[in-house]
Amino acid sequence: MRLLTILLVVLCLLGSPVQADSNRRTVIRDAEIENTIRAFATPLFQSAGIAPDSVRLHILADKSLNAFVADGLNMYIHTALLLKTETANQLIGVLAHETGHIAGGHLVTLRDEVAQAQTEALLAAALGAAAAMATGRGDVGGAIAMGGQELAMRSLFAFTRTQEQSADQAAMRLLDATKQSPRGMLDFFEVLGDQELLSVRQQDPYVRTHPITRDRIEFVRHHLDSAPGGESPANPAFEAMFQRIKAKLFAFTEPAARTFARYKEADRSVHARYARAVAFYRKADLGQARPLIDGLIAEQPDDPYFSELKGQMLFENGRLNEALEPYRKAVRLLPDSALLRTSLAQVLVELDDAALQREAVGHLDAALQREPESAFAWRLMSIIHGRSGNMGVASLAMAEFAMLTGALDEAIYHAGRAAALLPKNTPSLVRAQDIQTSAMALKKKMRQKDPRDR
């Protein structure tokens, strides 16, 4: 049991339980936060020889401080980490470290090492059982089994420590290549290093999955003396972007009173006013929220995220017609954003005006080209085509939605309905048939795993 516990902890660093874990926690989708993190990470990805668009970034709403990479090219960042880091350089240091894990192929090698540790532990258990039977002494067999498990655990821990050191070394190379200071990474490690003195229950998960040893801290400190980036602060533009997403995230996740206490009215910085605008909007106080966001738009008219927030404020307070133009402006300013296009399409769908249907379909088509796994976009697409009587396309969109949300019975039904309605020899018909086949295969696989479902 002890070895199993250790293996599960290690797998949380780079392993496979991520999909289930993600299902238990809310995934945060915000165009500004995602694009800011991607802007920080892109130079690191490029220096590591990783195509930036191949890495998927996921923001998890979680109050435990953590970041990790998992199946494929996926990087997960907890909201607590974004709020805990104090500067752009600190966050960039964490991103550099996690990029080091991806570049080093640590997920694959870790799985091999876990499999080896499991094999060694099982072999030790078998030898222990044989010894107990041969000697008639259970204590001898138990000692052999426990000794084998301890050796397997030590081997696994040594391997993960090596991986962490390797990721640190890679992070230094990436920061050097991009002429960014490792100071932020050092500051972050020093804060977490103190947590190793705490009990396991009090430690942040980042400490448990990324052990911050004094040797690692000394390595980064020593490298700082000769680093090309030296003690230089982050790019001022990066720092401004970081303070904005931190203020925005804080205002959206904390009670308004805490936001007002942290970002006081006397603070006229952009990020402080941004946070207060969000807090007032969440209190449904448009009388104070709107002047704040209008003031920010007047100062920075080409900022898509300010216009997006204004549209969101108006939309969620039932002012659909007023919300339309701010969302349209946001999309004009950032046409490649699938999230902004989907939000605009939602407003158009809610207005339920036939004259706006073509515009809504156009935005959803563009969004789904970039994010075909967007369940909400498919749901909106099904509504639009259903209203216009195009039931074959509406059913196909509903099948996509059901498949993405795990509703296999609904996916089979809607895909079958789409297949019966769509024109023959078309890509849409082939897609409907593929969904139906895939959903049926998944159902069969699930029944085989759990006979109670039969």
Salt bridges, closest charged atoms under 4 A:
ASP21 OD1 - ARG24 NH2 3.04
ASP21 OD2 - ARG25 NH2 1.71
ASP30 OD1 - LYS248 NZ 3.07
GLU32 OE2 - ARG244 NH2 2.75
GLU32 OE1 - LYS248 NZ 3.01
GLU34 OE2 - ARG29 NE 2.46
ASP62 OD2 - ARG25 NH1 2.57
ASP62 OD1 - HIS78 ND1 3.75
ASP71 OD1 - ARG111 NH2 2.08
GLU98 OE2 - HIS210 NE2 2.83
ASP139 OD2 - ARG137 NH2 2.70
GLU150 OE2 - ARG2 NH1 2.54
GLU164 OE1 - HIS97 NE2 2.81
GLU164 OE2 - HIS101 NE2 3.18
GLU164 OE1 - ARG216 NH2 3.69
ASP168 OD1 - HIS97 ND1 2.85
ASP168 OD2 - ARG216 NE 2.51
ASP176 OD2 - HIS223 NE2 2.75
ASP187 OD1 - ARG183 NH1 3.11
GLU190 OE2 - ARG221 NH2 2.24
GLU218 OE2 - ARG221 NH1 2.31
GLU231 OE2 - ARG183 NH2 2.92
GLU254 OE1 - ARG258 NH1 2.88
ASP294 OD2 - ARG290 NE 3.97
ASP294 OD1 - LYS310 NZ 2.92
GLU299 OE2 - ARG273 NH1 2.75
ASP303 OD2 - ARG244 NH1 2.62
GLU322 OE1 - ARG290 NH1 3.11
GLU325 OE2 - ARG332 NH2 2.84
ASP352 OD1 - ARG387 NH1 3.31
GLU359 OE1 - ARG328 NH2 2.79
GLU359 OE2 - HIS363 NE2 3.42
GLU371 OE2 - ARG29 NH2 2.85
GLU373 OE2 - ARG56 NH2 3.36
GLU400 OE2 - ARG431 NE 2.80
ASP409 OD1 - LYS443 NZ 2.64
ASP450 OD1 - ARG452 NE 3.02
